[in-house]
Each structure stands twice: as C-alpha cells, then as structure tokens.
Amino acid sequence: MKIGRLPHNDETNGWSATLPPRSPKALDRDVTADWLVIGAGYAGLSAARRLAENRPDEKIVLLEAGMLGENASGRNSGFAIDLPHTVSSDLDQLAGAHRHLRLARGAIDELKRLVDEYAIACDWSVDGKYHAAVTPDGSRAMLDPFAAELEKLGEPYEWVEADDLTKRLGTKHFHRAVFTPGCVLMNPAALTRGLGDSLPDNVSLFEISPVQEIDYQNGVTAQTAGATVRAPRVILATNGFTEQFGFLRNRFVHLEAHASISRPLTKNEQRIYGVEKPWGLTPANAFGGITMRYTNDHRLLIRQDIRVTSTQKVTLEKQHKMTKQHKELFDDRFPNLPDVAIESTWTGYLCMARNSAPAFGQLASNVWVAACQNGIGVTKGTISGLLAADLACGRDNPLIADMQSLGEPEKLPPAPIAAIGARTKMGWEKWKNRAEN
C-alpha cells in the first residue's frame, strides 16, 4: 500500500526556533525489529518507550517522517491540560469527566517523571490555566457550566474577575475567567525532542524517514526512501495520517491552527507590562476565541483562527496574512507594548472526530493504533501511546478500560459533504460567539 500524503515541514515553528540546531539520524539501511512504531509525536514516543519497558529484550524501531518537534506535537501552544477540555460551547468533552481526569493526569505524571529523570529542558512549569470569556454573555453561557462541572468533580478552581484578571494577564480584554491550578505549560518542541533523546537503549529512532509504502502480510514491512523495516507488529501513532495507512478512513476532520510568538520583551517592556508570572489562557469558545501565553522567557503567544483543511501546506502569503492578523490582535490586547514584534508565525495541524472519540485499540491481528487526540495531544497522545503498548503486550492496566470507554471515531459522510458540514458548523460557532474573539 502506497502512502499518498506525507507531513510537510515548512521550517516556521517558533518553538523550534528558540532551540539549538538538530542533527537527526535517518534510516539508511534495512532493519529487522520485534516492533515497529510509526510516528514520533507524543503517542509514538510514549508507545515506543512503553514497549521497551514491557519487553526489555526486544528491539523497537520508531520511524518519524520529519524531525522531532517539527510536526503537530511541537507546534501546539504548550499546554498539558489536566481537566476535561471544552472544544465547543456545548461542553461536549465534559461527558465522562472522571475518565478524562484519570487519563490526563496519568499522562502528566508520566511526563513529569521523564522530565525529572532525564532533566529535559523544556520550561516545564505547573502554572495553571485561565479559561476566559470576553463578555458577560460568554461567561454565563460557557464559564458558568464549566465551574458547575468542576464543583461536581470536587476540583479546585478560582473565579478571577475583571480587575484582578487585568493585573494577572496585563490586558483589559477579558471580562472573567475560571483559573484551575493543575495545567502544565512548556515548550512543546523541546519536550518532544527531550522525550526522543532519552528513549531506552532497545529503541532505535530514525527521523526524516517517512514511510512511503507499507505491507501488512507476513508481519509488517515499511518502506522509506532509503530502506525498509520489517517487524511482526506495528503501532500506528500517525494521528490524522492513519487513514493513509489503510485504516479509519473517513473518520477524521482535519484542522489547521495558526499561532504567532513575539520576540522576548526587553527589561523596560517587562516593567511596562507589569506581569511577573508566566500564564496560559484558553478561550471559553475554542473555535471563535484566542489562546494566549506569557512564557518563562518573556514572550507572548497568540493562537487564533482554526480552520478545516484538506492539505498540510500553507502558502507564504497566508502566513504573512496571519502574522499581520495576530499583530493586530496583539496590539488590541497589549496597547502599551506597540513596538513588540512578532518573531515567528506557524501553522499546526490536528484532527478531530465528530464525536470527539480517540482512535485507539487493535485494528488487525498485528496492528494497533493510538491516534486522533481531538486537540489535546500532549496528554491524550501520551496516555494513548502508553496504553496501546500495554494493550499490544497483554499488560493489565486499568486505564485501558477508561480509554476504550471513550468510544471510537464515528464515520463521516463522503469527504466533500463532511468538509462542508465541518466548515458550516465551525462558521456558525465563530459567528455565534463573535463577541468572544
């Protein structure tokens, strides 16, 4: 089976731009292994590590199409979210909240263990998260139900009102927020690199080695440009590309999300800004609002404008347009910092299921999957990869039942109809919540 679509690295990722150059090792010879994992995002890295721990005497090969931190796992906003996360105004993902909590916190505990054990320098910081509304209507419609759900769960939270919120964020733009203390902020590209560079000795990682053809007969044979990998079993940690590998076709809505990050604030600009602690903010409405961060190295990040896409390429013209749009949003929110320039603008890609379910489990006798993280890749990717490895190895883990209980992605209508429906729904959400921009 030929793989018809591959990831594309346009070398614009602002998180990677703050890191040293990387010298990846590509697959340049034929290899035989006991296990093959395809995709070195959070799910693939977690799956490969867990396989190595479960089967220390067996050989695992991990193939990554690009470089660590350059695809979706390194292009997100750098939130490891511990709580059920709202992706629309109807709070769909708060269903089954206890299962989501166990899965998310299992992932964060695993990542924290690795960050500490291997001294991964990724600005890992438990700073919490503001879930914010711009208008009183937005607060009533979206924050009030969120707070009520937290009450039912017995989870700590704090209402932060306008004046106090202005002091904490350095902007008057937001009306009100729910602050929850358990969210972790980090540089996602640095975290992904660190996880890959600390893999166990029985894992061989090959970057810049996209699979161009795969065969599932008599085990698995994956063909790259330079060589082949043969293994009896494979875990597909390929997220939205999973359908290219012959499984779960017409189950995913593909989205692009645009982000920009500023240059570091100068000492004088930090004084004018007046905020000392880093923070992260998610919008009450994810499709119509804006995600923001103030980082440990004094940069301000904006992610805004999520759209349905059918490709993984963005033109230079469109990126320039997004830079201009984000600068306008920046100036609107931080008018006292008019000379702070946008340093990088990039696009990240994600996939979602119509019913917000993950792609997880066994697909064939020798094929397992950990994909479709529905926009919460740091935690859901990490835990799904770990659990897919446990499932494949027959290792008992109570969290497997939690993951399986989330269901599987529903089949979509034919591609043109599905895309039109997704664009219509997102357009309606944006228009309905346009005041929350």
Secondary structure, 3 states (H helix, E strand, C coil): CECCCCCCCCCCCHHHHCCCCCCCCCCCCCEECCEEEECCCHHHHHHHHHHHHHCCCCCEEEECCCCCCCCHHHHCCCEECCCCCCCCCCCHHHCCHHHHHHHHHHHHHHHHHHHHHCCCCCCCEECCEEEEECCHHHHHHHHHHHHHHHHHHCCCCEEEEHHHHHHHHCCCCCCEEEEECCCEECCHHHHHHHHHHCCCCCEEEECCCCCCEEECCCCEEEECCCCEEEECEEEECCHHHHHHHCCCCCCCEEEEEEEEEECCCCHHHHHHHCCCCCEEEEECCCCCCEEEEECCCCCEEEEEEEEECCCCCCCHHHHHHHHHHHHHHHHHHCCCCCCCCEEEEEEEEEEECCCCCCEEEEEECCEEEEECCCCCHHHHHHHHHHHHHHHHHCCCCHHHHHHHCCCCCCCCCCHHHHHHHHHHHHHHHHHHCHHHC
